[in-house]
């Protein structure tokens, strides 16, 4: 562990853009390409920002989302502002299972 870095803590060197990509990833319901579309960047750029944030914090993306939500530094845009094409599924798994029984 390097000096000044605590595993599980948001790194002091996390850039605002990395946090913005993480918020867009959540708003796009876990879609890297959806987050990239929201921010107007390539999916590879969004992927790199997320990978750098994970490497600096020592947390998975899921853990970053949880910690960010609990600590209040992860601010996700309203789900209403997300384009209907982004992060949507044709049918939810629960619905498909119930329709199969009917």
Secondary structure, 3 states (H helix, E strand, C coil): CCCCCCCCCCCCCCCHHHHHHHHHHHHCCCCHHHHHHHHCCCHHHHHHHHHHHHHHHCCCHHHHHHHHHHHCCCCCCCHHHCCCCCCCCCCCHHHHHHHHHC
